[in-house]
Amino acid sequence: MKKLRSIYFGLLSVVFALTLFFACKGNGSGSEDGNGSVPETLTSGKITLYADTTVQPIIEDVLAVFHSVYDKADIQQVNLPENEIVRLLLTDSASVVILPRMLTDEEARYFEKRKITPRITSFATDAVAFVVNQKATDTVLDPEELYKALRGETSEINKLVFDNPNSSTVQYLLKKAGAAKLPEQGVFALKSNQEVIQYVHDNNGAVGIIGVNWLVQPPQKFAKVVEDVTVMAVKNVKTDTTAAGYYKPSQTNIATGAYPFTRKLYVLNYQGKQGLGMGFATYLSAREGQRIILKSGLLPEEIPPREINVRNEL
């Protein structure tokens, strides 16, 4: 199975390169049309990409490399909470988005009625991380105590801090806790992942909830603040591949399933054509994009092979 996956991964990279070559050749390599604008192909033109705020850093990194390779492409990244992105999709205000879930059956019916078939690309596995102040004496988390807090029940956790009330982390954890909405006491929502980290950094006693990408790839000016918070280890039960214990959201623990709070990341493309959104999604899931994701601390969909040159010296 692993051999077949490696062959598929290699073929995907080849197909991507050939597709981009012929797309550029057939469209004048993104040359300007009579109106002075660049026509949209897999590697040229202009689109807006709406990305979930929890994975903002990694998408920024991949886009920076993509733009350096394809200078006729102009992808504007807009970072928003999950609920806002879904709302834009369902009002025809967005067509290419990054989310930690696919649309529900009810949401997808909007596009089915319009006979728009989405192109869905899974490209990585993310983790929801929990952070506390450096002075915190309790640095381990029992999921059951978390669920109690989210249901408004008595819990060892006194204060939970989310990045936004419409955040994907809110929806993800509410579903796990079996709760319909956030309780009125003990749970707070700010405006961004960065604000959550800063709040925890400045206030002992709070548990911050963020995307793990913000811990491994923070903005350069914010790196020192991130270094000064503590990432909690989360309790997990014994599985077929791991022992019972407490685990942090490392790449290895995400891969083995030892860390319990993980979720797939997707490019949801509702353009209805082979445009720049498809080109970026293909790049993200091909070898070049997967290498960038591997370095980011997230788990890529496919582990890029390492190439080692061996020399025979006489």
N, C-alpha and C positions, 0 to 999 in steps of 0.2 A: 504493500500500500504506500509506504514512504517513497519507494522508487517511482511509482506511478505519479505521486504528487510532485516529485522533483521534476519529472519529465514534463508534466503539465505546466509547472511554474516556468520552466525554460521556454516551452513553446509559447506561453503567454507573452513573454518578453519579446520573442522574435516577431510574433503577430503584431504586437503593439508597435514595434519599430517599423515594420513594413507598412502597417496601416497609416501611420503618421507620414511616412515618406510619400506614399501615393496621394494622401489627402493634400499634403503641401504642394506636390507636383501638379495636381489637378486644379489647384486654386491659386496658382502663381505664388506659392510659398507665403500666402497671407499678404500679397501685395494689395495696395489700395485700389478700390473700385472707382468708378467715375465720380462718385460723390465725396471722395477723399477719405472714406472710412474703410477699415480693414474687414473683409468678409469673414464670416465665422466658419471655421473648419475645426478639426480636432485639435489644432495647435495655434489657432489665430482667432482674432475677434475679441469681443468684450462681453463678459457676463458677470452677474453678481452671485457669489457663493455665500449662502447663509450657514454659519457653523455654530453648533452648540458651544456655549461658553466654556464648558468643562474641558473641551479639547482644543481651545483656541491656540495654545503655543505650538502644537505639532502641525496643525494645518498651516499656520504662518510659515513654519520652517519648510514644509514641502512646497508651498507656493513660491517661496523665495527661489528655490532651486529650479522649479518648473519655469518660472519667468526668465531665469538666467539662460536656460536652454532654448526656450521658445519666445524670442523677444517680440513676436507679433501677437502674443497672447496677453490679454489684460483681464485678470480675474480679480474682482474687488471682493475682499472678504468682509462680511458683516457678522459680528458675533452677537448672538441673542439666546435667551433661554428657550428650552424645548417648546413650551406651549406657544410662544410667540412665532417660532419658526413654522409650526404646524398650522397656525392660524393664517400665516402668509401663503402657505401652500394651498390651503383650501379656499383662498380668495383670489387665486391667480396672481399673487404678488411675488411669488418665488417659484422657481422651477428646478433649481439644483441646490440640495441641502446636505449637511452632515449632521446625523443624529445617532444617538446610542440605542436606537430601536427602529424597527420598520413601522409603517403606519398600521393602525388597527384595521380590522375588516370594515368597520363603519366608515373610517376615514378614507380607506382605499376605494370605497364605492363611488365617491365623488369623481374619481378619475375613470373608473370603469364605465360610468354613465356617459362620459365624454369620449370613450374609446381611446384613452391615452394609456399606453402600456409603459410602466416605469422600467428603467434600467437600474437595478439595485446591485451595489458592489460592496461586499464586506471587506474591510481592509485591515482591521486590527481588533484587539481586545483591550478594553480600558478597565480600570478599577476605581471604585469609589473609596477614597481614603479618609481617615479620621485623624485629626491633629489636635494636640493639646499644648498648653504652655509648657515651657521648659521646666518650670517649678512644680509641675503636676506630679503628685505621688503615685497616681494610678494611671498607668500607661498601657493597660490592656483593656479590651472591650469584649463584653459578652453580648452577642446579637440579641438575646432575649431581653436584656435590660434596655437596649436600643429600641426594640419593638414596643416595650411597655411605655417608654417615653413618648413615642410617636402616637400611641393610642390614648395618651393623656392619663396613664395609670401611674401609680407610685413606682419610681425607678431610682436606681443608684445614680443615674445621670440627671443632673439638675438643670443643665442648659445646653441645648443643641443649637448650632448656628449654621444655617444654609446660605448659599450664595444668592438665592432669589426665590420668592414664593412660587414662581413658574418654572423653576429649574428642573432639569431632567433627573437630578439626584433626589429631589423631593418626590417626584412621581415614582421613581424606582424603589425608594425605601418605603413609601406609603403602601405600595403594592405588597412588598415583602411582609410588612407589619400587619396587613389586613385592615388598614385604616383608610377612611374616605377622604379625610382632610387633616391638616396640621392642627394640633390642639392649641387652645388659646394661651396656655401657660407653659413656660419652660422651653419653648421653641421660637427661635428668632430667624428672620430672613433679612439679609442685607441686599447689596446690589451686584456683587461680583465675587469670584473666587479669591481675588486679591484682597478684597475687604475682609473676607472670612479669615484668611491667614493673618492679616494685620490685627484683627480683633483678638484672635487667640494669642498672638504674640504679646499683646498688651494687657490681656485679662486672664488671670488664672481661674480655673473652675469651669471653663466652657469647652465643649467638644465641637470642633469645626469639621464640616463635611464638604469635601472638594473632590475634583477630578485629580487622579494621581499625576497626570501630565503637568500640573502646576507645581508639583514638588520636584520633578526631575528636569523641567525646562522652564523655570520662572524667568520673567524679564530680568535682564542683567542688573538693573538698578534695584531690583527687589530680592535678589538672591540672598543677601545677608539676612533679611527678615525670615526667609524660608529656612535657612540654616539654623535659626534660633527657635524653631518650634519642634515638637516631638511627634513623630508618626506613631500612632497606636498599633499594637499587634491585636489581631482579631481572632477570637476563638472559633475553631472549626472542629467538626466531628471527624472520626475516622472514615476514610473513603478507600476505594480500591487502590488508590495510588499514593495516599498520604496518611500519616498517623494523626491521631487527635492531638491538638495543641493550639498554640497562638502563633499567628503568622502575619507578617507585614506584607504590603502590596508590592513585592519585588517582581521582576520579570519572571524569575523561576517559579515563584509561588502562584503567579497568574497562570503560567503555562501548565503546571501540574494540577491546578484546581485546589491547591492548599488554601489560597486566600478566597474567602467565600463571596465577596462582593465584586463580581466582574460582569462586564456586559460587552457585547459586540458593537463595533462602530461601522456605520454604513454611509455610503454616498447614495442618496435617493435622487435619481435624475428623472424629472418629468418634462424634459424639453420636447420629447416626441420626435427627435431627430438626432443625427450623428453630428453633434456640435461640440463646442469647447468643453461643456460639462462632461461629455463622454470621454473626451481626450484626457482630462484631468483625472477622472475616476480610473481610467485604464493605467495611467502613469502611477497613480497612488497604489494600485494593486500589483503592478509589475515590479521587477527586481529593483529598479532604481528607487521607487517610492518606499518599498519594503525595507530597504537598507536604512533609509532615514528614520522610519518608524522604529526599527530595531535599536538605533542609537538613542531614541527618545525615552526609552524606559517602558514604553507600551509593548505589547506582544503583537508582532506582525502576523498577518493571516498565514503567510508562508515565511519560514526562516530562510533568508538568502544564503546560498552556499558560499563558503569561503574558498577563494582560489589561492593555492600555494604553489609558487614556482620552485622547483627542485633542480639544482644544478649538480651535475656530476663533475667533480674536480679530480683531475689525474694527478 
